[in-house]
């Protein structure tokens, strides 16, 4: 197994640290059960998956046999692990877990580290042992490879010419509805992301019964990205674009259960080049 956090990879076959133990604290349930008044038992409430943690134990591998080399390995580890301190509030950072058969991603924050005792006999021999805690704030586990589905506008008709005619004459290409099938793997609801590529006016996509629409126009060199996992709406350059969502858009429900779902897309575009890209990131309840 290998673990990658903040761009730093350690684990099996790594030069700095190899994993000796991984403790997964995932899957706890938080509920709002209440005791029934004047009777036995409890009144069941709403249940949620709780945040968890992953505890990693690691040691310097064979080949590091002096304190100076062990100190250097510790420094490289801490330099990457502590980069998380610069992340702002509400920002979740990925931990990538790689095994011979799969790669999974969990989201949270690097946290506490227990470091070896300086000057100890172990350190003098180049044996540095550490324990690092990664707090998991999103209780689901995700695939590293999303399912991607592109859709293009379907020409329906040209707008009619209404007298009096004013030159230059302009027509508007309206769209029919393009339907495609999206197959979602996994065993938990997969978060969806849609990228609206301009030029387009009032584009709208419906996936698994949830509609996401953009009010107004997207220019030919613009893209609007709606991300259901972190519930953000931005332009491709990072500018906020939440004000462009239509009132019937439900970003809080922009997920899809495992299985096959119908995707529909419509827009108005006189160039006939409007398109979207739908992504589903398979989600799991376990690594």
C-alpha positions as a printed NumPy array, in Angstrom:
array([[  0.   ,   0.   ,   0.   ],
       [  1.1  ,   3.55 ,  -0.726],
       [ -0.316,   6.798,   0.68 ],
       [ -0.076,  10.183,  -1.036],
       [ -0.818,  13.38 ,   0.903],
       [  0.008,  16.908,  -0.28 ],
       [  2.024,  15.465,  -3.155],
       [  4.201,  13.308,  -0.864],
       [  4.075,   9.522,  -1.334],
       [  5.223,   6.974,   1.238],
       [  4.606,   3.312,   1.891],
       [  5.677,   0.139,   0.125],
       [  8.947,   0.589,  -1.762],
       [  9.397,   4.234,  -0.753],
       [ 12.845,   5.646,   0.011],
       [ 11.863,   7.647,   3.143],
       [  9.145,   5.747,   5.028],
       [  7.393,   2.407,   4.766],
       [  4.02 ,   1.746,   6.368],
       [  3.932,  -0.601,   9.359],
       [  0.259,  -0.178,  10.272],
       [ -2.862,   1.553,   8.952],
       [ -5.865,   1.993,  11.245],
       [ -9.108,   2.962,   9.511],
       [-11.666,   4.792,  11.653],
       [-14.459,   5.051,   9.085],
       [-18.138,   4.196,   9.015],
       [-19.382,   5.491,  12.375],
       [-23.024,   6.615,  12.421],
       [-24.382,   9.743,  14.107],
       [-28.099,   9.694,  14.896],
       [-30.715,  11.923,  16.511],
       [-32.538,   9.166,  18.408],
       [-34.587,  10.352,  21.387],
       [-35.86 ,   8.518,  24.447],
       [-39.617,   7.983,  24.352],
       [-41.23 ,   9.895,  27.244],
       [-43.286,   7.793,  29.668],
       [-42.537,   4.547,  27.84 ],
       [-39.692,   2.193,  27.033],
       [-37.403,   2.323,  24.057],
       [-36.303,   5.233,  21.888],
       [-37.759,   7.239,  19.035],
       [-35.524,   6.786,  15.971],
       [-34.359,  10.002,  14.375],
       [-32.275,  10.828,  11.321],
       [-28.926,   9.045,  10.914],
       [-25.793,  10.362,   9.23 ],
       [-22.345,   9.002,   8.51 ],
       [-19.883,  10.521,  10.944],
       [-16.468,  11.969,  10.187],
       [-13.601,   9.562,  10.808],
       [ -9.843,   9.259,  10.843],
       [ -6.971,   7.252,   9.389],
       [ -3.926,   6.621,  11.576],
       [ -0.693,   5.822,   9.754],
       [  2.381,   4.256,  11.377],
       [  5.608,   4.336,   9.385],
       [  9.318,   3.688,   9.773],
       [ 12.409,   4.486,   7.75 ],
       [ 13.335,   1.547,   5.496],
       [ 16.48 ,  -0.57 ,   5.373],
       [ 19.257,   1.504,   3.884],
       [ 18.802,   4.542,   6.118],
       [ 21.282,   3.694,   8.851],
       [ 22.338,   6.954,  10.493],
       [ 20.648,   9.801,  12.338],
       [ 21.424,  12.411,   9.681],
       [ 19.632,  10.422,   6.965],
       [ 16.695,   9.747,   9.299],
       [ 16.444,  13.476,  10.114],
       [ 16.381,  14.314,   6.41 ],
       [ 13.555,  11.816,   5.811],
       [ 11.573,  13.324,   8.698],
       [ 12.104,  16.805,   7.298],
       [ 10.792,  15.86 ,   3.863],
       [  7.732,  14.219,   5.399],
       [  6.911,  17.158,   7.671],
       [  7.495,  19.713,   4.914],
       [  4.71 ,  18.102,   2.877],
       [  2.379,  17.167,   5.744],
       [  2.382,  20.686,   7.199],
       [  1.491,  22.31 ,   3.87 ],
       [ -2.089,  21.617,   4.952],
       [ -1.794,  24.491,   7.43 ],
       [ -2.11 ,  26.922,   4.524],
       [ -5.523,  25.568,   3.472],
       [ -8.431,  27.877,   4.252],
       [-11.535,  27.041,   6.278],
       [-13.857,  24.549,   4.645],
       [-11.209,  23.287,   2.205],
       [-10.889,  19.491,   2.126],
       [ -7.621,  17.94 ,   1.005],
       [ -7.25 ,  14.545,  -0.663],
       [ -5.463,  11.487,   0.651],
       [ -4.803,   8.976,  -2.141],
       [ -4.64 ,   5.325,  -1.076],
       [ -3.096,   2.991,  -3.65 ],
       [ -3.129,  -0.8  ,  -3.453],
       [ -2.147,  -3.322,  -6.153],
       [ -5.778,  -3.589,  -7.287],
       [ -7.251,  -0.087,  -6.914],
       [ -6.8  ,   3.577,  -6.042],
       [ -9.172,   5.397,  -3.689],
       [ -9.402,   9.006,  -2.485],
       [-10.583,  10.267,   0.904],
       [-11.012,  13.933,   1.805],
       [-10.028,  15.601,   5.055],
       [ -7.029,  17.289,   6.685],
       [ -3.575,  16.096,   7.797],
       [ -3.461,  16.454,  11.583],
       [ -1.317,  15.369,  14.533],
       [  2.068,  13.63 ,  14.186],
       [  3.944,  11.694,  16.897],
       [  7.651,  12.023,  16.119],
       [ 10.578,   9.874,  17.302],
       [ 12.635,  10.963,  20.295],
       [ 15.712,  12.959,  19.211],
       [ 19.013,  11.326,  20.118],
       [ 17.431,   7.96 ,  20.924],
       [ 19.257,   4.719,  20.16 ],
       [ 16.811,   4.048,  17.327],
       [ 17.448,   7.425,  15.733],
       [ 21.217,   6.963,  16.018],
       [ 20.766,   3.775,  13.969],
       [ 18.634,   5.591,  11.383],
       [ 15.374,   4.046,  12.605],
       [ 12.78 ,   6.836,  12.727],
       [  9.25 ,   5.758,  13.645],
       [  6.299,   8.117,  13.383],
       [  2.52 ,   8.05 ,  13.7  ],
       [  0.431,  10.492,  11.667],
       [ -3.29 ,  11.187,  11.993],
       [ -5.401,  12.166,   8.974],
       [ -8.856,  13.443,   9.924],
       [-11.488,  12.332,   7.402],
       [-14.199,  15.005,   7.093],
       [-16.058,  13.494,   4.133],
       [-17.285,  10.036,   5.23 ],
       [-17.371,   8.6  ,   1.695],
       [-14.447,   7.175,  -0.275],
       [-14.06 ,   8.001,  -3.967],
       [-12.58 ,   6.47 ,  -7.073],
       [ -9.61 ,   8.283,  -8.573],
       [-11.159,   8.023, -12.071],
       [-14.528,   9.688, -12.785],
       [-16.977,   8.446, -15.393],
       [-17.123,  11.115, -18.132],
       [-20.061,  11.68 , -20.476],
       [-19.962,  14.445, -23.141],
       [-23.174,  15.788, -24.692],
       [-23.681,  18.262, -27.539],
       [-26.586,  20.473, -28.502],
       [-29.103,  18.887, -30.885],
       [-30.308,  21.242, -33.664],
       [-34.085,  21.479, -33.71 ],
       [-35.112,  24.404, -35.887],
       [-34.154,  27.862, -37.084],
       [-35.989,  30.802, -35.669],
       [-38.518,  32.31 , -38.066],
       [-38.148,  35.687, -39.771],
       [-40.646,  38.256, -38.549],
       [-41.497,  41.38 , -40.541],
       [-40.366,  44.088, -40.723],
       [-36.999,  42.643, -41.702],
       [-33.971,  44.492, -40.329],
       [-30.556,  43.734, -41.754],
       [-28.376,  41.956, -40.975],
       [-30.848,  39.108, -40.505],
       [-30.099,  36.939, -37.482],
       [-31.645,  33.588, -36.628],
       [-31.467,  31.628, -33.41 ],
       [-30.748,  27.92 , -33.407],
       [-32.859,  26.339, -30.691],
       [-32.174,  22.888, -29.375],
       [-34.016,  19.677, -29.066],
       [-33.238,  17.52 , -26.069],
       [-30.191,  15.252, -26.261],
       [-30.533,  12.038, -24.224],
       [-27.666,   9.795, -23.143],
       [-27.13 ,   7.049, -20.578],
       [-24.725,   7.455, -17.654],
       [-23.541,   4.251, -15.955],
       [-22.384,   4.89 , -12.363],
       [-20.288,   2.222, -10.561],
       [-19.692,   2.076,  -6.811],
       [-21.844,   1.316,  -3.779],
       [-22.689,   4.84 ,  -2.519],
       [-24.286,   7.929,  -4.115],
       [-21.776,   9.386,  -6.578],
       [-21.281,  13.169,  -6.651],
       [-21.809,  14.732, -10.066],
       [-20.034,  17.573, -11.813],
       [-21.114,  19.302, -15.012],
       [-19.097,  21.714, -17.131],
       [-21.116,  23.999, -19.41 ],
       [-19.052,  25.005, -22.449],
       [-20.004,  28.164, -24.342],
       [-21.382,  29.598, -26.457],
       [-24.818,  28.774, -25.063],
       [-27.905,  30.486, -23.741],
       [-29.966,  29.029, -20.873],
       [-28.328,  25.569, -20.956],
       [-29.901,  22.941, -18.751],
       [-28.983,  19.379, -17.81 ],
       [-31.005,  16.799, -15.897],
       [-29.302,  13.773, -14.34 ],
       [-31.064,  11.177, -12.183],
       [-34.036,  13.511, -11.812],
       [-31.982,  16.504, -10.626],
       [-31.84 ,  19.607, -12.83 ],
       [-28.959,  22.066, -13.067],
       [-29.469,  25.112, -15.277],
       [-27.635,  28.316, -16.127],
       [-29.598,  31.535, -16.495],
       [-28.473,  33.744, -19.358],
       [-25.566,  33.328, -21.718],
       [-22.17 ,  31.659, -21.54 ],
       [-19.699,  33.191, -23.961],
       [-17.757,  31.162, -26.516],
       [-14.575,  31.302, -24.416],
       [-16.26 ,  30.65 , -21.045],
       [-16.954,  27.533, -19.031],
       [-19.169,  27.246, -15.946],
       [-18.453,  24.321, -13.636],
       [-21.067,  23.033, -11.168],
       [-19.547,  20.624,  -8.63 ],
       [-21.966,  18.563,  -6.559],
       [-19.33 ,  17.182,  -4.179],
       [-18.149,  20.494,  -2.766],
       [-21.312,  22.385,  -3.876],
       [-19.545,  25.119,  -5.802],
       [-20.324,  26.978,  -9.019],
       [-17.343,  28.626, -10.691],
       [-15.964,  29.757, -14.004],
       [-12.972,  27.802, -15.283],
       [-10.667,  30.587, -14.063],
       [-11.972,  30.231, -10.492],
       [-14.389,  33.167, -10.389],
       [-17.633,  32.557,  -8.507],
       [-20.692,  31.933, -10.696],
       [-23.378,  30.785,  -8.237],
       [-25.597,  33.721,  -9.254],
       [-25.984,  32.174, -12.715],
       [-27.821,  29.092, -11.431],
       [-31.523,  28.926, -12.229],
       [-33.995,  28.774,  -9.36 ],
       [-34.923,  25.154,  -9.997],
       [-31.291,  23.979,  -9.824],
       [-30.643,  21.621,  -6.9  ],
       [-26.913,  21.463,  -6.353],
       [-27.506,  19.903,  -2.906],
       [-29.032,  16.857,  -4.617],
       [-26.575,  16.651,  -7.499],
       [-25.662,  12.995,  -6.98 ],
       [-26.52 ,   9.692,  -8.634],
       [-27.068,   6.283,  -7.069],
       [-25.051,   3.391,  -8.517],
       [-26.701,   2.145, -11.707],
       [-27.779,   3.506, -15.084],
       [-29.305,   6.984, -15.367],
       [-30.748,   9.051, -18.188],
       [-29.054,  12.38 , -18.889],
       [-30.793,  15.11 , -20.891],
       [-29.315,  18.357, -22.2  ],
       [-30.844,  21.335, -23.948],
       [-29.65 ,  24.848, -24.797],
       [-30.072,  27.706, -27.258],
       [-27.085,  28.35 , -29.517],
       [-27.068,  29.841, -33.007],
       [-23.668,  28.268, -33.738],
       [-24.809,  24.733, -32.926],
       [-21.642,  24.05 , -30.902],
       [-22.92 ,  24.264, -27.311],
       [-21.942,  21.251, -25.232],
       [-21.519,  19.969, -21.695],
       [-19.371,  17.4  , -19.928],
       [-20.954,  15.379, -17.116],
       [-18.701,  13.607, -14.628],
       [-19.709,  11.074, -11.966],
       [-17.116,  10.118,  -9.363],
       [-17.883,   6.578,  -8.101],
       [-18.278,   6.562,  -4.31 ],
       [-17.825,   3.799,  -1.753],
       [-18.41 ,   3.171,   1.938],
       [-14.991,   1.54 ,   2.323],
       [-11.444,   1.725,   0.987]])
